[in-house]
Amino acid sequence: MGRLFGTDGVRGVANADLTAEMALGLSVAAAHVLAEAGTFEGHRPVAVVGRDPRASGEFLEAAVVAGLASAGVDVLKVGVLPTPAVAYLTGVLGADLGVMLSASHNAMPDNGVKFFARGGHKLADDLEDRIESVYEEHRTGAPWDRPTGSGVGRVRSYSEGFDRYVAHLIAVLPNRLDGLKIVLDEAHGAAARVSPEAFTRAGAEIVTIGAEPDGLNINDGCGSTHLDKLKAAVLEHGADFGVAHDGDADRCLAVDHTGEEIDGDQILAVLALSMRERGVLRSDTVVATVMSNLGFKLAMEREGIQLVRAAVGDRYVLEEMKQHGYALGGEQSGHVIILDHATTGDGTLTGLMLAARVAQSGRSLRELASVMERLPQVLINVPDVDRSRVGDSAELAAAVGEAERELGSTGRVLLRPSGTEPLVRVMVEAADIDQARAVAGRLADAVKSALG
């Protein structure tokens, strides 16, 4: 069996790859493993369970709740809330674990199960591996140790979670948003109620699109992976800017008043300068991934802010931040982590902080984002090659060296084996798009020659 857990929980087509039986079994396994790891500290454990609006989340939530309660875990059901809300509530309520049912930006037929440990933090790889091992062991026949009588878990709804999370978002804002007109694209997802409520309470005038989830329309032509509707709405309503979330609202992208996209790198740049000005950017450092644009690096250098690069994936950004005590990190895709106020990427919080900077500075988002210039970036996926040999091929190393010499200090080359497919990703940045395309094409040919 291949590893069930990916970089963001267990995900697949609901009721095909991810069944009710699997969701129940994983939840029981998680309860047993976390108990064995001593994270329950001898008391009756409590879990926070939330979901996005997908239709499949209804039966999967029932399965997860049944599994946890059958393992002796008391369950607080918070209903449809963003992933960062579940993480926050897991921490603030002192719960022993949290469970979020979502497939993030994926299409509606998919769903996923993601676990949080005490404090609202993602599980370490070794705990995920242990949960998977215990799940597989019992799936193939070993009986569970089941409590009976008063030992079974109790289940109740926790409707207070919505207000508690929104109040938290408002409380951490450095200033109000009065005078701003903002379009919010909620992707028909988990933030459809939370985000409009938070922006309104903070003082902004809002226009919402993609805020009518019916269980089937999540991410359907809207949200952070489909920005055309947001761009049109910003122009139609004469808004100061627009904010787009994905299905579980752990990411945020933006659109300025002219309809131009503001990506995760630009958002990080704006927030880094804002946080440094307020004295909360610890060590004057921001964490991004190896895929962040070279323009971001050059902008941070120019502003005297250190950039630390992590592997692709918000969990690796978070690991780097926690290890060294950094306050801000994120990805080009819009996963932004503000560690003083969240344990995971939080799209609503990011959007609010971005709006707060616009309101405080009196400058447009377009002007603020101009602190960095996005250099042309070309990405080519080279399939059907031996990705394991990327770091060992002398032929490939020579080709990369030649490309780096040609690009000099105004360009960058990155060859990255895919973590899930038999392909290698070739990424080239340069000041000129034609040069980037030409270099990327030659390197793709070199990958085929060396690793095919």
Buried (B, 14 or more C-beta within 10 A) or exposed (E): EEEBBBBBBBBBBBEEBBBBEBBBBBBBBBBBBBBEBEBBEEEEBBBBBBBBBBBBBEBBBBBBBBBBBBBBBBBBBBBBBBBBBBBBBBBBBEBBBBBBBBBBBBEBBBBBBBBBBBBBBBBEEEBBBBBBEBBBEBBEEEEBEEBEEEEBBEBEEBEEBBEBBBEBBBEBBBEBBEEBBBBBBBBBBBBBBBBBBBBBBBBBBBBBBBBEBEBEBBBBEBBBBBBEBBBBBBBEBEBBBBBBBBBBBBBBBBBBBEBBBBBBBBBBBBBBBBBBEEEEBBEBBBBBBEBBBBBBBBBBEEBEBEBBBBBBBBBBBBBBBBEEEBBBBBBBBBBBBBBEBBBBBBBBBBBBBBBBBBBBBEBBBBEBBBBBBBBBBBBBEBEEBBBEBBEEBEEBBEBBEBBBEBBEEEBBBBBBBEEEEBBBBBBBBBBEEEBBBBBBBBBBBBBBEBBE
